[in-house]
Amino acid sequence: MSLYLWLDLLAISIPFLVSFHPRIQLHKKWRYLFPALVISLVPYIIWDIYFTKNAYWGFNEAYLTGMSLWYLPIEEWLFFICIPYACIFTHVSLLEINPKLKLSLPLTKMITGVLIALFLLVFILNYDKAYTAVDMAFGFVILAAVYLSNRELLRSYYITFLFMLIPFFIVNGVLTGTGITDQVVWYNDEQNLGIRMGTIPVEDSVYAFSLILMGLGLFEYFSKKAGSKTS
């Protein structure tokens, strides 16, 4: 079995099993969660296919099963289900443990304003670097959309995302070469800032931020929409 596949399965294994815990019961919301994951997968898969086809990044076959679809290894497709699932599970579980895990609304507004300005500025200054530009554009659009539609989500997400960064650094660190002889995923540094957090391109943190936020925003939207119909 490939290293990348192992990482996917390990990332989702515990969150999947604990989803049935009586206090969490995330499995009862799978009908809202999985559509959210699939919808959020679509733009990122299109982005991924284009970048892989144009060698802005790529995958080391030594760490893969060899199965692929539309330029992407099957492990990369699974990544967009396993990792967001694990992260949304983390968000839900942390709020179940402590429902008051929220920032004040003024602080949430301030952080959002700073992030949106940062994403826009980095985009303008680096529009010629494909990964940086698209990454910042996605971050800007998704954060702005969630801020306008579900500001309450951001009050908790800014905190829970910090907890998600722990497994993010572990999994993404291995994918980019930490602790192994080569990289599972390689990057063309001419298309990014060339700044690394250990072995991880700094853009990956924004990538994770927007990917998870999109899935979580859709998950909450579907859940609330279904709740309003039954009330």
C-alpha positions as CSV (number, residue, x, y, z in Angstrom):
1,M,0.0,0.0,0.0
2,S,1.3,3.5,-0.8
3,L,2.5,5.9,1.8
4,Y,0.0,8.6,0.5
5,L,-2.9,6.1,0.8
6,W,-1.8,5.2,4.4
7,L,-1.8,8.9,5.3
8,D,-5.3,9.4,3.9
9,L,-6.7,6.3,5.8
10,L,-4.9,7.2,9.0
11,A,-6.2,10.7,8.9
12,I,-9.9,9.7,8.6
13,S,-9.8,6.4,10.7
14,I,-10.2,7.8,14.2
15,P,-12.6,10.7,13.2
16,F,-14.7,8.2,11.3
17,L,-14.9,5.8,14.2
18,V,-15.5,8.5,16.9
19,S,-18.3,10.0,14.6
20,F,-20.5,7.3,16.2
21,H,-19.8,8.4,19.8
22,P,-23.1,9.2,21.6
23,R,-21.9,12.7,22.3
24,I,-20.7,13.5,18.8
25,Q,-23.0,11.5,16.5
26,L,-21.6,13.1,13.4
27,H,-22.8,10.1,11.4
28,K,-26.4,11.4,11.8
29,K,-25.4,14.4,9.7
30,W,-23.6,12.5,6.9
31,R,-26.4,13.4,4.6
32,Y,-25.4,17.1,4.9
33,L,-21.6,16.5,5.3
34,F,-20.8,14.3,2.3
35,P,-22.7,16.6,-0.2
36,A,-20.7,19.5,1.2
37,L,-17.4,17.6,0.8
38,V,-18.2,16.6,-2.8
39,I,-19.3,20.2,-3.8
40,S,-16.2,21.7,-2.2
41,L,-14.1,19.1,-3.9
42,V,-15.1,20.2,-7.4
43,P,-13.2,23.5,-7.7
44,Y,-10.2,22.2,-5.9
45,I,-10.0,19.1,-8.2
46,I,-10.2,21.3,-11.3
47,W,-7.5,23.5,-9.9
48,D,-5.4,20.4,-9.0
49,I,-5.8,18.8,-12.4
50,Y,-4.7,22.0,-14.2
51,F,-1.7,22.5,-12.0
52,T,-0.6,18.8,-12.2
53,K,-1.0,18.8,-16.0
54,N,1.1,22.0,-16.2
55,A,3.8,20.7,-13.8
56,Y,3.2,23.4,-11.2
57,W,3.2,20.5,-8.8
58,G,3.2,16.8,-9.1
59,F,3.4,13.4,-7.4
60,N,6.2,10.9,-6.7
61,E,5.1,7.5,-8.1
62,A,7.3,5.7,-5.6
63,Y,4.8,6.6,-2.9
64,L,1.6,5.8,-4.9
65,T,-0.5,2.8,-5.8
66,G,-0.2,3.7,-9.5
67,M,-4.0,4.2,-9.9
68,S,-5.0,7.6,-11.3
69,L,-7.9,9.5,-12.8
70,W,-7.6,12.7,-14.9
71,Y,-3.9,13.3,-14.2
72,L,-4.4,12.8,-10.4
73,P,-3.5,9.7,-8.3
74,I,-6.4,8.1,-6.6
75,E,-4.8,9.1,-3.3
76,E,-5.2,12.8,-4.2
77,W,-8.9,12.3,-4.8
78,L,-9.2,10.6,-1.4
79,F,-7.3,13.5,0.2
80,F,-10.3,15.8,-0.6
81,I,-12.6,13.6,1.4
82,C,-10.4,12.2,4.2
83,I,-8.7,15.4,5.3
84,P,-11.8,17.8,5.2
85,Y,-13.8,15.1,7.0
86,A,-11.2,14.8,9.7
87,C,-11.0,18.6,10.1
88,I,-14.8,19.1,10.2
89,F,-15.0,16.3,12.8
90,T,-12.4,18.2,14.8
91,H,-14.4,21.4,14.6
92,V,-17.7,19.7,15.6
93,S,-16.0,17.8,18.5
94,L,-14.3,20.8,19.9
95,L,-17.6,22.8,20.0
96,E,-19.3,19.8,21.6
97,I,-16.7,19.8,24.3
98,N,-16.8,23.5,24.7
99,P,-19.7,25.4,23.0
100,K,-18.3,28.7,24.2
101,L,-15.1,28.2,22.1
102,K,-15.8,31.5,20.2
103,L,-14.1,34.8,19.6
104,S,-16.0,38.0,20.2
105,L,-17.7,39.5,17.1
106,P,-15.5,42.6,17.0
107,L,-12.3,40.4,17.1
108,T,-13.8,38.1,14.4
109,K,-14.4,41.2,12.2
110,M,-10.9,42.5,12.7
111,I,-9.2,39.1,11.9
112,T,-11.4,38.7,8.8
113,G,-10.5,42.2,7.6
114,V,-6.8,41.5,8.1
115,L,-6.9,38.2,6.3
116,I,-8.9,39.5,3.4
117,A,-6.5,42.4,3.0
118,L,-3.5,40.1,3.3
119,F,-4.9,37.6,0.7
120,L,-5.6,40.5,-1.7
121,L,-2.3,42.2,-1.2
122,V,-0.3,38.9,-1.7
123,F,-2.4,38.2,-4.8
124,I,-1.6,41.6,-6.3
125,L,2.1,41.4,-5.6
126,N,2.4,37.8,-6.9
127,Y,-0.2,37.5,-9.7
128,D,2.6,36.0,-11.9
129,K,3.1,33.0,-9.5
130,A,0.3,30.5,-10.3
131,Y,0.0,28.7,-7.0
132,T,0.3,31.9,-4.9
133,A,-2.2,33.8,-7.0
134,V,-4.9,31.1,-7.2
135,D,-4.4,30.2,-3.6
136,M,-4.9,33.8,-2.4
137,A,-7.9,34.3,-4.8
138,F,-9.6,31.2,-3.3
139,G,-8.8,32.3,0.2
140,F,-10.2,35.8,-0.5
141,V,-13.4,34.6,-2.2
142,I,-14.3,31.8,0.2
143,L,-13.5,33.9,3.4
144,A,-15.6,36.8,2.1
145,A,-18.5,34.5,1.1
146,V,-18.6,32.9,4.6
147,Y,-18.2,36.2,6.3
148,L,-21.2,37.6,4.5
149,S,-23.4,34.4,4.9
150,N,-22.4,32.9,8.2
151,R,-20.3,35.2,10.4
152,E,-21.0,33.1,13.4
153,L,-19.1,30.2,11.9
154,L,-15.9,32.3,11.7
155,R,-16.1,33.1,15.5
156,S,-15.4,29.5,16.2
157,Y,-13.4,28.5,13.1
158,Y,-10.6,30.9,13.8
159,I,-10.0,28.9,17.0
160,T,-10.7,25.4,15.8
161,F,-8.5,25.9,12.7
162,L,-5.5,26.3,15.1
163,F,-6.1,22.8,16.4
164,M,-6.5,21.5,12.8
165,L,-3.0,22.8,12.1
166,I,-1.5,20.2,14.3
167,P,-2.4,17.2,12.1
168,F,-2.0,19.4,9.1
169,F,1.7,19.9,9.8
170,I,2.1,16.2,10.5
171,V,0.4,14.9,7.3
172,N,1.5,17.7,5.0
173,G,5.0,17.6,6.4
174,V,5.3,13.9,5.4
175,L,3.8,14.6,2.0
176,T,6.4,17.3,1.4
177,G,9.3,15.2,2.5
178,T,9.6,15.4,6.3
179,G,11.0,12.2,7.7
180,I,11.2,10.4,4.4
181,T,13.9,10.1,1.7
182,D,11.9,12.1,-0.9
183,Q,8.8,14.1,-1.4
184,V,5.4,12.5,-2.0
185,V,4.1,15.8,-3.5
186,W,6.6,18.1,-5.2
187,Y,6.2,21.8,-6.1
188,N,7.6,24.0,-8.8
189,D,8.9,26.9,-6.7
190,E,8.8,29.3,-9.6
191,Q,5.0,29.2,-9.2
192,N,5.0,30.0,-5.4
193,L,6.6,32.3,-2.9
194,G,9.4,29.8,-2.2
195,I,8.8,30.2,1.6
196,R,8.6,26.9,3.5
197,M,7.4,26.0,7.0
198,G,9.8,23.2,7.4
199,T,9.2,21.3,4.1
200,I,5.7,22.8,3.6
201,P,5.1,25.7,1.2
202,V,3.5,28.6,3.1
203,E,0.7,28.6,0.5
204,D,-0.5,25.2,1.8
205,S,-1.8,26.8,5.0
206,V,-4.1,29.1,3.1
207,Y,-5.1,26.2,0.8
208,A,-6.1,24.2,3.9
209,F,-7.8,27.2,5.5
210,S,-10.1,27.8,2.4
211,L,-10.7,24.1,1.6
212,I,-11.9,23.3,5.1
213,L,-13.8,26.5,5.5
214,M,-15.7,25.9,2.2
215,G,-16.7,22.4,3.2
216,L,-17.7,23.5,6.7
217,G,-19.7,26.5,5.5
218,L,-21.7,24.2,3.1
219,F,-22.1,21.6,5.8
220,E,-23.6,24.2,8.2
221,Y,-25.8,25.6,5.4
222,F,-27.3,22.2,4.5
223,S,-27.8,21.4,8.2
224,K,-29.6,24.7,8.9
225,K,-31.6,24.4,5.7
226,A,-32.9,21.0,6.7
227,G,-33.5,22.2,10.2
228,S,-35.7,25.1,9.0
229,K,-37.8,22.7,6.9
230,T,-38.6,20.5,9.9
231,S,-39.3,23.3,12.4
